[in-house]
């Protein structure tokens, strides 16, 4: 399977026995183009039901300093009793990379929460199906507040499902496969309601096999202010997804890319 990118390069996916895959070649920004009128009409119908996601990433090199900055800001965990959540993500596509050619993403995410204190009623695992439209780089709208920074903006649909097994079999029956897996630990924070400027903002700390990042998601003006209070400027904004960051990390290390997993989970 080949996934196409805006400068003509591609990721080539080679199937192994047993359905596993490996990934090689280079990654560039996703390439997408208009399709036939009927397909475009269906895509527009789906888009109307989507929520818009505006976010950026920041690379965190000094994790203790980052936590000190969070404390100064007065952030709190987004949910009671949750320390962090383990995520296992699987991206699906056709052998020809039909979704990636249009800049779309289809993903099954399994979230397993860690509980801060021992409780009889442990938090349950969640499985989330996500569909995303092509990424755009855009400036903030007037409603989001004044800003001149670029953001990663995508329309997305998320649906919670009972479990991943049957859904995976459905996708495979439709000719798709889970060609790339990546995992991370995510801790989600919010600022208190007294910080009116931060309404709708999520601060999501991601511990990944390729380093620690924070995702800021919400109104553009709130993203800019939070990034500044965390000691970062607009020049630090990262719009790349974890697939591309992983491929670049493998290239720097001279390693053959496969899946972005922690060492004990390969």
CORMOZI-V621854 format. One record per residue. N is the residue number from 1. RES is the residue in one letter. NEAR is the number of other C-alpha atoms within 10 Angstrom. Layout:
n:N res:RES near:NEAR
n:N res:RES near:NEAR
//
This chain:
n:1 res:X near:19
n:2 res:X near:19
n:3 res:X near:25
n:4 res:X near:25
n:5 res:X near:20
n:6 res:X near:15
n:7 res:X near:11
n:8 res:X near:11
n:9 res:X near:17
n:10 res:X near:22
n:11 res:X near:18
n:12 res:X near:18
n:13 res:X near:20
n:14 res:X near:15
n:15 res:X near:15
n:16 res:X near:9
n:17 res:X near:6
n:18 res:X near:6
n:19 res:X near:10
n:20 res:X near:14
n:21 res:X near:18
n:22 res:X near:15
n:23 res:X near:19
n:24 res:X near:17
n:25 res:X near:13
n:26 res:X near:14
n:27 res:X near:21
n:28 res:X near:18
n:29 res:X near:18
n:30 res:X near:23
n:31 res:X near:20
n:32 res:X near:19
n:33 res:X near:9
n:34 res:X near:8
n:35 res:X near:11
n:36 res:X near:7
n:37 res:X near:9
n:38 res:X near:9
n:39 res:X near:10
n:40 res:X near:12
n:41 res:X near:12
n:42 res:X near:10
n:43 res:X near:13
n:44 res:X near:12
n:45 res:X near:10
n:46 res:X near:15
n:47 res:X near:16
n:48 res:X near:9
n:49 res:X near:11
n:50 res:X near:17
n:51 res:X near:13
n:52 res:X near:15
n:53 res:X near:17
n:54 res:X near:23
n:55 res:X near:23
n:56 res:X near:24
n:57 res:X near:23
n:58 res:X near:21
n:59 res:X near:16
n:60 res:X near:18
n:61 res:X near:11
n:62 res:X near:9
n:63 res:X near:13
n:64 res:X near:10
n:65 res:X near:13
n:66 res:X near:16
n:67 res:X near:14
n:68 res:X near:12
n:69 res:X near:15
n:70 res:X near:19
n:71 res:X near:11
n:72 res:X near:11
n:73 res:X near:15
n:74 res:X near:12
n:75 res:X near:17
n:76 res:X near:15
n:77 res:X near:17
n:78 res:X near:17
n:79 res:X near:12
n:80 res:X near:9
n:81 res:X near:16
n:82 res:X near:16
n:83 res:X near:17
n:84 res:X near:22
n:85 res:X near:19
n:86 res:X near:19
n:87 res:X near:21
n:88 res:X near:18
n:89 res:X near:22
n:90 res:X near:20
n:91 res:X near:18
n:92 res:X near:23
n:93 res:X near:25
n:94 res:X near:19
n:95 res:X near:17
n:96 res:X near:15
n:97 res:X near:22
n:98 res:X near:17
n:99 res:X near:20
n:100 res:X near:22
n:101 res:X near:21
n:102 res:X near:19
n:103 res:X near:22
n:104 res:X near:21
n:105 res:X near:18
n:106 res:X near:19
n:107 res:X near:19
n:108 res:X near:25
n:109 res:X near:21
n:110 res:X near:22
n:111 res:X near:21
n:112 res:X near:17
n:113 res:X near:21
n:114 res:X near:19
n:115 res:X near:16
n:116 res:X near:11
n:117 res:X near:10
n:118 res:X near:9
n:119 res:X near:9
n:120 res:X near:6
n:121 res:X near:7
n:122 res:X near:12
n:123 res:X near:13
n:124 res:X near:10
n:125 res:X near:15
n:126 res:X near:16
n:127 res:X near:20
n:128 res:X near:17
n:129 res:X near:19
n:130 res:X near:16
n:131 res:X near:16
n:132 res:X near:21
n:133 res:X near:23
n:134 res:X near:19
n:135 res:X near:23
n:136 res:X near:16
n:137 res:X near:13
n:138 res:X near:13
n:139 res:X near:16
n:140 res:X near:18
n:141 res:X near:12
n:142 res:X near:10
n:143 res:X near:9
n:144 res:X near:13
n:145 res:X near:12
n:146 res:X near:13
n:147 res:X near:16
n:148 res:X near:13
n:149 res:X near:17
n:150 res:X near:20
n:151 res:X near:24
n:152 res:X near:20
n:153 res:X near:20
n:154 res:X near:19
n:155 res:X near:20
n:156 res:X near:20
n:157 res:X near:18
n:158 res:X near:14
n:159 res:X near:10
n:160 res:X near:13
n:161 res:X near:13
n:162 res:X near:11
n:163 res:X near:15
n:164 res:X near:16
n:165 res:X near:8
n:166 res:X near:10
n:167 res:X near:14
n:168 res:X near:17
n:169 res:X near:13
n:170 res:X near:12
n:171 res:X near:16
n:172 res:X near:15
n:173 res:X near:10
n:174 res:X near:11
n:175 res:X near:12
n:176 res:X near:19
n:177 res:X near:22
n:178 res:X near:20
n:179 res:X near:23
n:180 res:X near:20
n:181 res:X near:19
n:182 res:X near:20
n:183 res:X near:23
n:184 res:X near:22
n:185 res:X near:21
n:186 res:X near:22
n:187 res:X near:21
n:188 res:X near:21
n:189 res:X near:18
n:190 res:X near:20
n:191 res:X near:22
n:192 res:X near:15
n:193 res:X near:10
n:194 res:X near:8
n:195 res:X near:12
n:196 res:X near:10
n:197 res:X near:15
n:198 res:X near:19
n:199 res:X near:15
n:200 res:X near:14
n:201 res:X near:21
n:202 res:X near:22
n:203 res:X near:25
n:204 res:X near:21
n:205 res:X near:24
n:206 res:X near:24
n:207 res:X near:18
n:208 res:X near:19
n:209 res:X near:15
n:210 res:X near:17
n:211 res:X near:14
n:212 res:X near:18
n:213 res:X near:19
n:214 res:X near:22
n:215 res:X near:22
n:216 res:X near:25
n:217 res:X near:21
n:218 res:X near:20
n:219 res:X near:22
n:220 res:X near:27
n:221 res:X near:22
n:222 res:X near:22
n:223 res:X near:26
n:224 res:X near:21
n:225 res:X near:15
n:226 res:X near:22
n:227 res:X near:22
n:228 res:X near:12
n:229 res:X near:13
n:230 res:X near:19
n:231 res:X near:12
n:232 res:X near:16
n:233 res:X near:15
n:234 res:X near:17
n:235 res:X near:9
n:236 res:X near:13
n:237 res:X near:21
n:238 res:X near:19
n:239 res:X near:21
n:240 res:X near:16
n:241 res:X near:13
n:242 res:X near:14
n:243 res:X near:16
n:244 res:X near:16
n:245 res:X near:17
n:246 res:X near:22
n:247 res:X near:25
n:248 res:X near:17
n:249 res:X near:15
n:250 res:X near:17
n:251 res:X near:15
n:252 res:X near:9
n:253 res:X near:9
n:254 res:X near:9
n:255 res:X near:10
n:256 res:X near:13
n:257 res:X near:16
n:258 res:X near:20
n:259 res:X near:20
n:260 res:X near:24
n:261 res:X near:17
n:262 res:X near:13
n:263 res:X near:7
n:264 res:X near:5
n:265 res:X near:7
n:266 res:X near:8
//
